[in-house]
Amino acid sequence: MLRTLLFAAVLPGVCLQAQAQESLLVGRVERIVLLPAGTQECPPACPPGQPAGADGARSVCVSNAGGCQRTAFQVERVLLGPGQPGPRDFSGRLGEWGRQDFPVIHDPILVHVEDGRVRWSRIVERGGQAWFEAAPLEGEVIAGIPVASLAPDADGQVPLARLLERVGARR
């Protein structure tokens, strides 16, 4: 019985801590710096000289990462999670074919950050209301709400207010 009570008391704290890491931001990309692999700021994805295991087996690391990126992002609004408006830096590896985490545009974007992953969607203004493109975030779950459940319109867009209402975000 004591184990069950202890588990029940600890579990909500674990869930709240994990949820506290999630952020939903509106802002603009200010700068993207590409860094070559092998530099101090961008160590190799596969470090050389991996030791053999106890049985003599060696691991093989294959990576098509083409380097790293550092993005300067200006947060205009924090909708969910910790933080305040202002500058924020994101760093990561370039994806396959040199794909970056952020777009090379200065238009407003909606950024979802969770467990070190960054996903973004373009924000457009329609009828005096902010809308975001659902497709780039379609597989995402924001504060427990699947983006796919928000019923995008015929253009594939969702009013940002609908998402904020469902997740109980800051306005």
Chimera marker file (.cmm) of the C-alpha trace (Angstrom):
<marker_set name="trace">
<marker id="1" x="0.000" y="0.000" z="0.000" r="1" g="1" b="0" radius="0.5"/>
<marker id="2" x="2.829" y="2.394" z="0.878" r="1" g="1" b="0" radius="0.5"/>
<marker id="3" x="4.492" y="1.778" z="-2.520" r="1" g="1" b="0" radius="0.5"/>
<marker id="4" x="1.248" y="2.597" z="-4.317" r="1" g="1" b="0" radius="0.5"/>
<marker id="5" x="0.810" y="5.837" z="-2.396" r="1" g="1" b="0" radius="0.5"/>
<marker id="6" x="4.428" y="6.846" z="-2.993" r="1" g="1" b="0" radius="0.5"/>
<marker id="7" x="4.106" y="6.127" z="-6.717" r="1" g="1" b="0" radius="0.5"/>
<marker id="8" x="0.850" y="8.083" z="-6.895" r="1" g="1" b="0" radius="0.5"/>
<marker id="9" x="2.463" y="11.023" z="-5.107" r="1" g="1" b="0" radius="0.5"/>
<marker id="10" x="5.577" y="11.067" z="-7.306" r="1" g="1" b="0" radius="0.5"/>
<marker id="11" x="3.935" y="10.469" z="-10.704" r="1" g="1" b="0" radius="0.5"/>
<marker id="12" x="2.067" y="13.812" z="-10.951" r="1" g="1" b="0" radius="0.5"/>
<marker id="13" x="5.308" y="15.663" z="-10.217" r="1" g="1" b="0" radius="0.5"/>
<marker id="14" x="7.056" y="13.777" z="-13.015" r="1" g="1" b="0" radius="0.5"/>
<marker id="15" x="4.263" y="14.600" z="-15.471" r="1" g="1" b="0" radius="0.5"/>
<marker id="16" x="4.262" y="18.275" z="-14.523" r="1" g="1" b="0" radius="0.5"/>
<marker id="17" x="8.022" y="18.497" z="-14.945" r="1" g="1" b="0" radius="0.5"/>
<marker id="18" x="7.820" y="16.948" z="-18.416" r="1" g="1" b="0" radius="0.5"/>
<marker id="19" x="4.967" y="19.270" z="-19.365" r="1" g="1" b="0" radius="0.5"/>
<marker id="20" x="6.919" y="22.305" z="-18.128" r="1" g="1" b="0" radius="0.5"/>
<marker id="21" x="9.523" y="21.668" z="-20.837" r="1" g="1" b="0" radius="0.5"/>
<marker id="22" x="6.964" y="22.264" z="-23.604" r="1" g="1" b="0" radius="0.5"/>
<marker id="23" x="6.788" y="25.721" z="-25.205" r="1" g="1" b="0" radius="0.5"/>
<marker id="24" x="4.609" y="27.357" z="-27.809" r="1" g="1" b="0" radius="0.5"/>
<marker id="25" x="6.046" y="30.586" z="-29.199" r="1" g="1" b="0" radius="0.5"/>
<marker id="26" x="5.246" y="33.189" z="-31.820" r="1" g="1" b="0" radius="0.5"/>
<marker id="27" x="8.163" y="35.066" z="-33.298" r="1" g="1" b="0" radius="0.5"/>
<marker id="28" x="10.509" y="35.655" z="-36.204" r="1" g="1" b="0" radius="0.5"/>
<marker id="29" x="13.799" y="34.207" z="-37.375" r="1" g="1" b="0" radius="0.5"/>
<marker id="30" x="16.497" y="36.882" z="-37.154" r="1" g="1" b="0" radius="0.5"/>
<marker id="31" x="19.533" y="34.889" z="-38.293" r="1" g="1" b="0" radius="0.5"/>
<marker id="32" x="20.587" y="31.359" z="-39.182" r="1" g="1" b="0" radius="0.5"/>
<marker id="33" x="24.274" y="30.441" z="-38.996" r="1" g="1" b="0" radius="0.5"/>
<marker id="34" x="25.456" y="27.236" z="-40.641" r="1" g="1" b="0" radius="0.5"/>
<marker id="35" x="28.420" y="25.501" z="-39.015" r="1" g="1" b="0" radius="0.5"/>
<marker id="36" x="30.600" y="22.870" z="-40.701" r="1" g="1" b="0" radius="0.5"/>
<marker id="37" x="30.822" y="19.439" z="-39.120" r="1" g="1" b="0" radius="0.5"/>
<marker id="38" x="34.025" y="18.737" z="-37.241" r="1" g="1" b="0" radius="0.5"/>
<marker id="39" x="34.424" y="22.193" z="-35.722" r="1" g="1" b="0" radius="0.5"/>
<marker id="40" x="34.375" y="22.916" z="-31.994" r="1" g="1" b="0" radius="0.5"/>
<marker id="41" x="30.763" y="24.172" z="-32.230" r="1" g="1" b="0" radius="0.5"/>
<marker id="42" x="29.728" y="21.197" z="-34.366" r="1" g="1" b="0" radius="0.5"/>
<marker id="43" x="31.490" y="17.983" z="-33.344" r="1" g="1" b="0" radius="0.5"/>
<marker id="44" x="31.232" y="14.999" z="-35.691" r="1" g="1" b="0" radius="0.5"/>
<marker id="45" x="27.921" y="13.111" z="-35.489" r="1" g="1" b="0" radius="0.5"/>
<marker id="46" x="29.947" y="9.887" z="-35.392" r="1" g="1" b="0" radius="0.5"/>
<marker id="47" x="32.979" y="10.342" z="-33.146" r="1" g="1" b="0" radius="0.5"/>
<marker id="48" x="36.009" y="8.421" z="-34.466" r="1" g="1" b="0" radius="0.5"/>
<marker id="49" x="37.681" y="5.626" z="-32.554" r="1" g="1" b="0" radius="0.5"/>
<marker id="50" x="34.740" y="3.964" z="-30.871" r="1" g="1" b="0" radius="0.5"/>
<marker id="51" x="36.135" y="1.178" z="-28.643" r="1" g="1" b="0" radius="0.5"/>
<marker id="52" x="35.206" y="-2.442" z="-29.237" r="1" g="1" b="0" radius="0.5"/>
<marker id="53" x="32.680" y="-4.013" z="-26.897" r="1" g="1" b="0" radius="0.5"/>
<marker id="54" x="33.566" y="-6.745" z="-24.378" r="1" g="1" b="0" radius="0.5"/>
<marker id="55" x="32.809" y="-9.361" z="-27.031" r="1" g="1" b="0" radius="0.5"/>
<marker id="56" x="35.045" y="-7.639" z="-29.594" r="1" g="1" b="0" radius="0.5"/>
<marker id="57" x="32.118" y="-6.284" z="-31.608" r="1" g="1" b="0" radius="0.5"/>
<marker id="58" x="32.400" y="-2.750" z="-32.938" r="1" g="1" b="0" radius="0.5"/>
<marker id="59" x="29.520" y="-0.417" z="-33.492" r="1" g="1" b="0" radius="0.5"/>
<marker id="60" x="29.003" y="1.323" z="-36.802" r="1" g="1" b="0" radius="0.5"/>
<marker id="61" x="27.745" y="4.867" z="-36.973" r="1" g="1" b="0" radius="0.5"/>
<marker id="62" x="26.317" y="6.176" z="-40.220" r="1" g="1" b="0" radius="0.5"/>
<marker id="63" x="25.212" y="9.788" z="-40.489" r="1" g="1" b="0" radius="0.5"/>
<marker id="64" x="24.217" y="12.001" z="-43.359" r="1" g="1" b="0" radius="0.5"/>
<marker id="65" x="24.259" y="15.117" z="-41.169" r="1" g="1" b="0" radius="0.5"/>
<marker id="66" x="25.909" y="17.909" z="-43.105" r="1" g="1" b="0" radius="0.5"/>
<marker id="67" x="26.841" y="20.135" z="-40.215" r="1" g="1" b="0" radius="0.5"/>
<marker id="68" x="25.059" y="22.198" z="-37.601" r="1" g="1" b="0" radius="0.5"/>
<marker id="69" x="22.901" y="25.283" z="-37.330" r="1" g="1" b="0" radius="0.5"/>
<marker id="70" x="22.433" y="28.053" z="-34.831" r="1" g="1" b="0" radius="0.5"/>
<marker id="71" x="19.245" y="30.110" z="-35.146" r="1" g="1" b="0" radius="0.5"/>
<marker id="72" x="18.635" y="33.488" z="-33.534" r="1" g="1" b="0" radius="0.5"/>
<marker id="73" x="14.881" y="33.737" z="-32.941" r="1" g="1" b="0" radius="0.5"/>
<marker id="74" x="13.012" y="36.788" z="-31.650" r="1" g="1" b="0" radius="0.5"/>
<marker id="75" x="10.127" y="35.621" z="-29.441" r="1" g="1" b="0" radius="0.5"/>
<marker id="76" x="7.222" y="38.044" z="-29.721" r="1" g="1" b="0" radius="0.5"/>
<marker id="77" x="4.742" y="36.048" z="-27.609" r="1" g="1" b="0" radius="0.5"/>
<marker id="78" x="5.051" y="33.078" z="-25.274" r="1" g="1" b="0" radius="0.5"/>
<marker id="79" x="1.758" y="31.178" z="-25.532" r="1" g="1" b="0" radius="0.5"/>
<marker id="80" x="2.691" y="28.124" z="-23.482" r="1" g="1" b="0" radius="0.5"/>
<marker id="81" x="5.597" y="27.219" z="-21.245" r="1" g="1" b="0" radius="0.5"/>
<marker id="82" x="8.364" y="29.143" z="-19.518" r="1" g="1" b="0" radius="0.5"/>
<marker id="83" x="10.059" y="32.262" z="-20.751" r="1" g="1" b="0" radius="0.5"/>
<marker id="84" x="9.367" y="35.809" z="-21.797" r="1" g="1" b="0" radius="0.5"/>
<marker id="85" x="9.407" y="37.631" z="-25.130" r="1" g="1" b="0" radius="0.5"/>
<marker id="86" x="12.904" y="38.423" z="-26.341" r="1" g="1" b="0" radius="0.5"/>
<marker id="87" x="15.832" y="36.783" z="-28.125" r="1" g="1" b="0" radius="0.5"/>
<marker id="88" x="16.277" y="33.027" z="-27.956" r="1" g="1" b="0" radius="0.5"/>
<marker id="89" x="18.863" y="30.790" z="-29.630" r="1" g="1" b="0" radius="0.5"/>
<marker id="90" x="18.230" y="27.319" z="-30.993" r="1" g="1" b="0" radius="0.5"/>
<marker id="91" x="21.030" y="24.951" z="-32.008" r="1" g="1" b="0" radius="0.5"/>
<marker id="92" x="20.915" y="21.632" z="-33.799" r="1" g="1" b="0" radius="0.5"/>
<marker id="93" x="22.218" y="19.470" z="-36.585" r="1" g="1" b="0" radius="0.5"/>
<marker id="94" x="21.307" y="20.024" z="-40.198" r="1" g="1" b="0" radius="0.5"/>
<marker id="95" x="18.946" y="17.357" z="-41.406" r="1" g="1" b="0" radius="0.5"/>
<marker id="96" x="19.089" y="15.226" z="-44.501" r="1" g="1" b="0" radius="0.5"/>
<marker id="97" x="19.948" y="17.245" z="-47.632" r="1" g="1" b="0" radius="0.5"/>
<marker id="98" x="21.040" y="20.173" z="-45.431" r="1" g="1" b="0" radius="0.5"/>
<marker id="99" x="17.518" y="20.771" z="-44.124" r="1" g="1" b="0" radius="0.5"/>
<marker id="100" x="17.378" y="23.373" z="-41.353" r="1" g="1" b="0" radius="0.5"/>
<marker id="101" x="15.028" y="23.426" z="-38.361" r="1" g="1" b="0" radius="0.5"/>
<marker id="102" x="13.761" y="26.929" z="-39.200" r="1" g="1" b="0" radius="0.5"/>
<marker id="103" x="12.683" y="28.658" z="-42.415" r="1" g="1" b="0" radius="0.5"/>
<marker id="104" x="14.769" y="31.347" z="-44.066" r="1" g="1" b="0" radius="0.5"/>
<marker id="105" x="11.970" y="33.922" z="-43.786" r="1" g="1" b="0" radius="0.5"/>
<marker id="106" x="11.279" y="36.837" z="-41.463" r="1" g="1" b="0" radius="0.5"/>
<marker id="107" x="7.496" y="36.327" z="-41.381" r="1" g="1" b="0" radius="0.5"/>
<marker id="108" x="5.858" y="35.403" z="-38.068" r="1" g="1" b="0" radius="0.5"/>
<marker id="109" x="5.886" y="31.697" z="-37.279" r="1" g="1" b="0" radius="0.5"/>
<marker id="110" x="4.384" y="29.486" z="-34.587" r="1" g="1" b="0" radius="0.5"/>
<marker id="111" x="7.059" y="27.341" z="-32.921" r="1" g="1" b="0" radius="0.5"/>
<marker id="112" x="6.378" y="24.223" z="-30.838" r="1" g="1" b="0" radius="0.5"/>
<marker id="113" x="9.320" y="23.054" z="-28.707" r="1" g="1" b="0" radius="0.5"/>
<marker id="114" x="9.148" y="19.788" z="-26.800" r="1" g="1" b="0" radius="0.5"/>
<marker id="115" x="11.856" y="17.414" z="-25.575" r="1" g="1" b="0" radius="0.5"/>
<marker id="116" x="14.474" y="19.273" z="-27.617" r="1" g="1" b="0" radius="0.5"/>
<marker id="117" x="12.469" y="18.942" z="-30.862" r="1" g="1" b="0" radius="0.5"/>
<marker id="118" x="11.481" y="22.085" z="-32.744" r="1" g="1" b="0" radius="0.5"/>
<marker id="119" x="8.551" y="22.225" z="-35.179" r="1" g="1" b="0" radius="0.5"/>
<marker id="120" x="7.209" y="25.369" z="-36.792" r="1" g="1" b="0" radius="0.5"/>
<marker id="121" x="4.329" y="26.609" z="-38.919" r="1" g="1" b="0" radius="0.5"/>
<marker id="122" x="3.822" y="29.824" z="-40.829" r="1" g="1" b="0" radius="0.5"/>
<marker id="123" x="1.289" y="32.291" z="-39.391" r="1" g="1" b="0" radius="0.5"/>
<marker id="124" x="-0.955" y="34.243" z="-41.753" r="1" g="1" b="0" radius="0.5"/>
<marker id="125" x="-3.393" y="37.064" z="-41.046" r="1" g="1" b="0" radius="0.5"/>
<marker id="126" x="-6.935" y="36.515" z="-42.338" r="1" g="1" b="0" radius="0.5"/>
<marker id="127" x="-9.922" y="38.672" z="-41.473" r="1" g="1" b="0" radius="0.5"/>
<marker id="128" x="-8.066" y="40.311" z="-38.595" r="1" g="1" b="0" radius="0.5"/>
<marker id="129" x="-7.288" y="36.925" z="-37.053" r="1" g="1" b="0" radius="0.5"/>
<marker id="130" x="-4.043" y="34.914" z="-36.886" r="1" g="1" b="0" radius="0.5"/>
<marker id="131" x="-4.157" y="31.469" z="-38.557" r="1" g="1" b="0" radius="0.5"/>
<marker id="132" x="-1.452" y="28.795" z="-38.781" r="1" g="1" b="0" radius="0.5"/>
<marker id="133" x="-0.832" y="26.070" z="-41.341" r="1" g="1" b="0" radius="0.5"/>
<marker id="134" x="-1.821" y="22.732" z="-39.804" r="1" g="1" b="0" radius="0.5"/>
<marker id="135" x="0.206" y="20.396" z="-42.066" r="1" g="1" b="0" radius="0.5"/>
<marker id="136" x="3.691" y="21.161" z="-40.632" r="1" g="1" b="0" radius="0.5"/>
<marker id="137" x="2.388" y="20.418" z="-37.114" r="1" g="1" b="0" radius="0.5"/>
<marker id="138" x="-0.077" y="17.676" z="-38.052" r="1" g="1" b="0" radius="0.5"/>
<marker id="139" x="1.614" y="14.897" z="-36.063" r="1" g="1" b="0" radius="0.5"/>
<marker id="140" x="2.244" y="17.162" z="-33.068" r="1" g="1" b="0" radius="0.5"/>
<marker id="141" x="0.440" y="17.049" z="-29.741" r="1" g="1" b="0" radius="0.5"/>
<marker id="142" x="0.474" y="20.447" z="-28.047" r="1" g="1" b="0" radius="0.5"/>
<marker id="143" x="-0.344" y="20.445" z="-24.313" r="1" g="1" b="0" radius="0.5"/>
<marker id="144" x="-2.220" y="17.171" z="-24.800" r="1" g="1" b="0" radius="0.5"/>
<marker id="145" x="-4.198" y="18.375" z="-27.846" r="1" g="1" b="0" radius="0.5"/>
<marker id="146" x="-3.460" y="16.662" z="-31.187" r="1" g="1" b="0" radius="0.5"/>
<marker id="147" x="-3.137" y="19.373" z="-33.846" r="1" g="1" b="0" radius="0.5"/>
<marker id="148" x="-4.946" y="17.071" z="-36.295" r="1" g="1" b="0" radius="0.5"/>
<marker id="149" x="-8.047" y="17.303" z="-34.055" r="1" g="1" b="0" radius="0.5"/>
<marker id="150" x="-8.342" y="21.077" z="-34.574" r="1" g="1" b="0" radius="0.5"/>
<marker id="151" x="-10.256" y="20.712" z="-37.895" r="1" g="1" b="0" radius="0.5"/>
<marker id="152" x="-8.306" y="22.767" z="-40.433" r="1" g="1" b="0" radius="0.5"/>
<marker id="153" x="-10.318" y="24.644" z="-43.052" r="1" g="1" b="0" radius="0.5"/>
<marker id="154" x="-10.240" y="23.937" z="-46.809" r="1" g="1" b="0" radius="0.5"/>
<marker id="155" x="-6.925" y="25.830" z="-47.074" r="1" g="1" b="0" radius="0.5"/>
<marker id="156" x="-5.372" y="23.626" z="-44.364" r="1" g="1" b="0" radius="0.5"/>
<marker id="157" x="-5.299" y="26.446" z="-41.824" r="1" g="1" b="0" radius="0.5"/>
<marker id="158" x="-6.490" y="26.672" z="-38.207" r="1" g="1" b="0" radius="0.5"/>
<marker id="159" x="-7.297" y="29.846" z="-36.273" r="1" g="1" b="0" radius="0.5"/>
<marker id="160" x="-4.593" y="30.315" z="-33.643" r="1" g="1" b="0" radius="0.5"/>
<marker id="161" x="-7.363" y="31.313" z="-31.184" r="1" g="1" b="0" radius="0.5"/>
<marker id="162" x="-8.882" y="27.807" z="-31.518" r="1" g="1" b="0" radius="0.5"/>
<marker id="163" x="-5.609" y="26.175" z="-30.502" r="1" g="1" b="0" radius="0.5"/>
<marker id="164" x="-5.108" y="28.612" z="-27.623" r="1" g="1" b="0" radius="0.5"/>
<marker id="165" x="-8.632" y="27.990" z="-26.365" r="1" g="1" b="0" radius="0.5"/>
<marker id="166" x="-8.130" y="24.220" z="-26.370" r="1" g="1" b="0" radius="0.5"/>
<marker id="167" x="-4.726" y="24.250" z="-24.651" r="1" g="1" b="0" radius="0.5"/>
<marker id="168" x="-5.558" y="26.999" z="-22.177" r="1" g="1" b="0" radius="0.5"/>
<marker id="169" x="-2.582" y="29.041" z="-23.345" r="1" g="1" b="0" radius="0.5"/>
<marker id="170" x="-1.670" y="32.616" z="-22.443" r="1" g="1" b="0" radius="0.5"/>
<marker id="171" x="-3.261" y="35.255" z="-24.612" r="1" g="1" b="0" radius="0.5"/>
<link id1="1" id2="2" r="1" g="1" b="0" radius="0.2"/>
<link id1="2" id2="3" r="1" g="1" b="0" radius="0.2"/>
<link id1="3" id2="4" r="1" g="1" b="0" radius="0.2"/>
<link id1="4" id2="5" r="1" g="1" b="0" radius="0.2"/>
<link id1="5" id2="6" r="1" g="1" b="0" radius="0.2"/>
<link id1="6" id2="7" r="1" g="1" b="0" radius="0.2"/>
<link id1="7" id2="8" r="1" g="1" b="0" radius="0.2"/>
<link id1="8" id2="9" r="1" g="1" b="0" radius="0.2"/>
<link id1="9" id2="10" r="1" g="1" b="0" radius="0.2"/>
<link id1="10" id2="11" r="1" g="1" b="0" radius="0.2"/>
<link id1="11" id2="12" r="1" g="1" b="0" radius="0.2"/>
<link id1="12" id2="13" r="1" g="1" b="0" radius="0.2"/>
<link id1="13" id2="14" r="1" g="1" b="0" radius="0.2"/>
<link id1="14" id2="15" r="1" g="1" b="0" radius="0.2"/>
<link id1="15" id2="16" r="1" g="1" b="0" radius="0.2"/>
<link id1="16" id2="17" r="1" g="1" b="0" radius="0.2"/>
<link id1="17" id2="18" r="1" g="1" b="0" radius="0.2"/>
<link id1="18" id2="19" r="1" g="1" b="0" radius="0.2"/>
<link id1="19" id2="20" r="1" g="1" b="0" radius="0.2"/>
<link id1="20" id2="21" r="1" g="1" b="0" radius="0.2"/>
<link id1="21" id2="22" r="1" g="1" b="0" radius="0.2"/>
<link id1="22" id2="23" r="1" g="1" b="0" radius="0.2"/>
<link id1="23" id2="24" r="1" g="1" b="0" radius="0.2"/>
<link id1="24" id2="25" r="1" g="1" b="0" radius="0.2"/>
<link id1="25" id2="26" r="1" g="1" b="0" radius="0.2"/>
<link id1="26" id2="27" r="1" g="1" b="0" radius="0.2"/>
<link id1="27" id2="28" r="1" g="1" b="0" radius="0.2"/>
<link id1="28" id2="29" r="1" g="1" b="0" radius="0.2"/>
<link id1="29" id2="30" r="1" g="1" b="0" radius="0.2"/>
<link id1="30" id2="31" r="1" g="1" b="0" radius="0.2"/>
<link id1="31" id2="32" r="1" g="1" b="0" radius="0.2"/>
<link id1="32" id2="33" r="1" g="1" b="0" radius="0.2"/>
<link id1="33" id2="34" r="1" g="1" b="0" radius="0.2"/>
<link id1="34" id2="35" r="1" g="1" b="0" radius="0.2"/>
<link id1="35" id2="36" r="1" g="1" b="0" radius="0.2"/>
<link id1="36" id2="37" r="1" g="1" b="0" radius="0.2"/>
<link id1="37" id2="38" r="1" g="1" b="0" radius="0.2"/>
<link id1="38" id2="39" r="1" g="1" b="0" radius="0.2"/>
<link id1="39" id2="40" r="1" g="1" b="0" radius="0.2"/>
<link id1="40" id2="41" r="1" g="1" b="0" radius="0.2"/>
<link id1="41" id2="42" r="1" g="1" b="0" radius="0.2"/>
<link id1="42" id2="43" r="1" g="1" b="0" radius="0.2"/>
<link id1="43" id2="44" r="1" g="1" b="0" radius="0.2"/>
<link id1="44" id2="45" r="1" g="1" b="0" radius="0.2"/>
<link id1="45" id2="46" r="1" g="1" b="0" radius="0.2"/>
<link id1="46" id2="47" r="1" g="1" b="0" radius="0.2"/>
<link id1="47" id2="48" r="1" g="1" b="0" radius="0.2"/>
<link id1="48" id2="49" r="1" g="1" b="0" radius="0.2"/>
<link id1="49" id2="50" r="1" g="1" b="0" radius="0.2"/>
<link id1="50" id2="51" r="1" g="1" b="0" radius="0.2"/>
<link id1="51" id2="52" r="1" g="1" b="0" radius="0.2"/>
<link id1="52" id2="53" r="1" g="1" b="0" radius="0.2"/>
<link id1="53" id2="54" r="1" g="1" b="0" radius="0.2"/>
<link id1="54" id2="55" r="1" g="1" b="0" radius="0.2"/>
<link id1="55" id2="56" r="1" g="1" b="0" radius="0.2"/>
<link id1="56" id2="57" r="1" g="1" b="0" radius="0.2"/>
<link id1="57" id2="58" r="1" g="1" b="0" radius="0.2"/>
<link id1="58" id2="59" r="1" g="1" b="0" radius="0.2"/>
<link id1="59" id2="60" r="1" g="1" b="0" radius="0.2"/>
<link id1="60" id2="61" r="1" g="1" b="0" radius="0.2"/>
<link id1="61" id2="62" r="1" g="1" b="0" radius="0.2"/>
<link id1="62" id2="63" r="1" g="1" b="0" radius="0.2"/>
<link id1="63" id2="64" r="1" g="1" b="0" radius="0.2"/>
<link id1="64" id2="65" r="1" g="1" b="0" radius="0.2"/>
<link id1="65" id2="66" r="1" g="1" b="0" radius="0.2"/>
<link id1="66" id2="67" r="1" g="1" b="0" radius="0.2"/>
<link id1="67" id2="68" r="1" g="1" b="0" radius="0.2"/>
<link id1="68" id2="69" r="1" g="1" b="0" radius="0.2"/>
<link id1="69" id2="70" r="1" g="1" b="0" radius="0.2"/>
<link id1="70" id2="71" r="1" g="1" b="0" radius="0.2"/>
<link id1="71" id2="72" r="1" g="1" b="0" radius="0.2"/>
<link id1="72" id2="73" r="1" g="1" b="0" radius="0.2"/>
<link id1="73" id2="74" r="1" g="1" b="0" radius="0.2"/>
<link id1="74" id2="75" r="1" g="1" b="0" radius="0.2"/>
<link id1="75" id2="76" r="1" g="1" b="0" radius="0.2"/>
<link id1="76" id2="77" r="1" g="1" b="0" radius="0.2"/>
<link id1="77" id2="78" r="1" g="1" b="0" radius="0.2"/>
<link id1="78" id2="79" r="1" g="1" b="0" radius="0.2"/>
<link id1="79" id2="80" r="1" g="1" b="0" radius="0.2"/>
<link id1="80" id2="81" r="1" g="1" b="0" radius="0.2"/>
<link id1="81" id2="82" r="1" g="1" b="0" radius="0.2"/>
<link id1="82" id2="83" r="1" g="1" b="0" radius="0.2"/>
<link id1="83" id2="84" r="1" g="1" b="0" radius="0.2"/>
<link id1="84" id2="85" r="1" g="1" b="0" radius="0.2"/>
<link id1="85" id2="86" r="1" g="1" b="0" radius="0.2"/>
<link id1="86" id2="87" r="1" g="1" b="0" radius="0.2"/>
<link id1="87" id2="88" r="1" g="1" b="0" radius="0.2"/>
<link id1="88" id2="89" r="1" g="1" b="0" radius="0.2"/>
<link id1="89" id2="90" r="1" g="1" b="0" radius="0.2"/>
<link id1="90" id2="91" r="1" g="1" b="0" radius="0.2"/>
<link id1="91" id2="92" r="1" g="1" b="0" radius="0.2"/>
<link id1="92" id2="93" r="1" g="1" b="0" radius="0.2"/>
<link id1="93" id2="94" r="1" g="1" b="0" radius="0.2"/>
<link id1="94" id2="95" r="1" g="1" b="0" radius="0.2"/>
<link id1="95" id2="96" r="1" g="1" b="0" radius="0.2"/>
<link id1="96" id2="97" r="1" g="1" b="0" radius="0.2"/>
<link id1="97" id2="98" r="1" g="1" b="0" radius="0.2"/>
<link id1="98" id2="99" r="1" g="1" b="0" radius="0.2"/>
<link id1="99" id2="100" r="1" g="1" b="0" radius="0.2"/>
<link id1="100" id2="101" r="1" g="1" b="0" radius="0.2"/>
<link id1="101" id2="102" r="1" g="1" b="0" radius="0.2"/>
<link id1="102" id2="103" r="1" g="1" b="0" radius="0.2"/>
<link id1="103" id2="104" r="1" g="1" b="0" radius="0.2"/>
<link id1="104" id2="105" r="1" g="1" b="0" radius="0.2"/>
<link id1="105" id2="106" r="1" g="1" b="0" radius="0.2"/>
<link id1="106" id2="107" r="1" g="1" b="0" radius="0.2"/>
<link id1="107" id2="108" r="1" g="1" b="0" radius="0.2"/>
<link id1="108" id2="109" r="1" g="1" b="0" radius="0.2"/>
<link id1="109" id2="110" r="1" g="1" b="0" radius="0.2"/>
<link id1="110" id2="111" r="1" g="1" b="0" radius="0.2"/>
<link id1="111" id2="112" r="1" g="1" b="0" radius="0.2"/>
<link id1="112" id2="113" r="1" g="1" b="0" radius="0.2"/>
<link id1="113" id2="114" r="1" g="1" b="0" radius="0.2"/>
<link id1="114" id2="115" r="1" g="1" b="0" radius="0.2"/>
<link id1="115" id2="116" r="1" g="1" b="0" radius="0.2"/>
<link id1="116" id2="117" r="1" g="1" b="0" radius="0.2"/>
<link id1="117" id2="118" r="1" g="1" b="0" radius="0.2"/>
<link id1="118" id2="119" r="1" g="1" b="0" radius="0.2"/>
<link id1="119" id2="120" r="1" g="1" b="0" radius="0.2"/>
<link id1="120" id2="121" r="1" g="1" b="0" radius="0.2"/>
<link id1="121" id2="122" r="1" g="1" b="0" radius="0.2"/>
<link id1="122" id2="123" r="1" g="1" b="0" radius="0.2"/>
<link id1="123" id2="124" r="1" g="1" b="0" radius="0.2"/>
<link id1="124" id2="125" r="1" g="1" b="0" radius="0.2"/>
<link id1="125" id2="126" r="1" g="1" b="0" radius="0.2"/>
<link id1="126" id2="127" r="1" g="1" b="0" radius="0.2"/>
<link id1="127" id2="128" r="1" g="1" b="0" radius="0.2"/>
<link id1="128" id2="129" r="1" g="1" b="0" radius="0.2"/>
<link id1="129" id2="130" r="1" g="1" b="0" radius="0.2"/>
<link id1="130" id2="131" r="1" g="1" b="0" radius="0.2"/>
<link id1="131" id2="132" r="1" g="1" b="0" radius="0.2"/>
<link id1="132" id2="133" r="1" g="1" b="0" radius="0.2"/>
<link id1="133" id2="134" r="1" g="1" b="0" radius="0.2"/>
<link id1="134" id2="135" r="1" g="1" b="0" radius="0.2"/>
<link id1="135" id2="136" r="1" g="1" b="0" radius="0.2"/>
<link id1="136" id2="137" r="1" g="1" b="0" radius="0.2"/>
<link id1="137" id2="138" r="1" g="1" b="0" radius="0.2"/>
<link id1="138" id2="139" r="1" g="1" b="0" radius="0.2"/>
<link id1="139" id2="140" r="1" g="1" b="0" radius="0.2"/>
<link id1="140" id2="141" r="1" g="1" b="0" radius="0.2"/>
<link id1="141" id2="142" r="1" g="1" b="0" radius="0.2"/>
<link id1="142" id2="143" r="1" g="1" b="0" radius="0.2"/>
<link id1="143" id2="144" r="1" g="1" b="0" radius="0.2"/>
<link id1="144" id2="145" r="1" g="1" b="0" radius="0.2"/>
<link id1="145" id2="146" r="1" g="1" b="0" radius="0.2"/>
<link id1="146" id2="147" r="1" g="1" b="0" radius="0.2"/>
<link id1="147" id2="148" r="1" g="1" b="0" radius="0.2"/>
<link id1="148" id2="149" r="1" g="1" b="0" radius="0.2"/>
<link id1="149" id2="150" r="1" g="1" b="0" radius="0.2"/>
<link id1="150" id2="151" r="1" g="1" b="0" radius="0.2"/>
<link id1="151" id2="152" r="1" g="1" b="0" radius="0.2"/>
<link id1="152" id2="153" r="1" g="1" b="0" radius="0.2"/>
<link id1="153" id2="154" r="1" g="1" b="0" radius="0.2"/>
<link id1="154" id2="155" r="1" g="1" b="0" radius="0.2"/>
<link id1="155" id2="156" r="1" g="1" b="0" radius="0.2"/>
<link id1="156" id2="157" r="1" g="1" b="0" radius="0.2"/>
<link id1="157" id2="158" r="1" g="1" b="0" radius="0.2"/>
<link id1="158" id2="159" r="1" g="1" b="0" radius="0.2"/>
<link id1="159" id2="160" r="1" g="1" b="0" radius="0.2"/>
<link id1="160" id2="161" r="1" g="1" b="0" radius="0.2"/>
<link id1="161" id2="162" r="1" g="1" b="0" radius="0.2"/>
<link id1="162" id2="163" r="1" g="1" b="0" radius="0.2"/>
<link id1="163" id2="164" r="1" g="1" b="0" radius="0.2"/>
<link id1="164" id2="165" r="1" g="1" b="0" radius="0.2"/>
<link id1="165" id2="166" r="1" g="1" b="0" radius="0.2"/>
<link id1="166" id2="167" r="1" g="1" b="0" radius="0.2"/>
<link id1="167" id2="168" r="1" g="1" b="0" radius="0.2"/>
<link id1="168" id2="169" r="1" g="1" b="0" radius="0.2"/>
<link id1="169" id2="170" r="1" g="1" b="0" radius="0.2"/>
<link id1="170" id2="171" r="1" g="1" b="0" radius="0.2"/>
</marker_set>
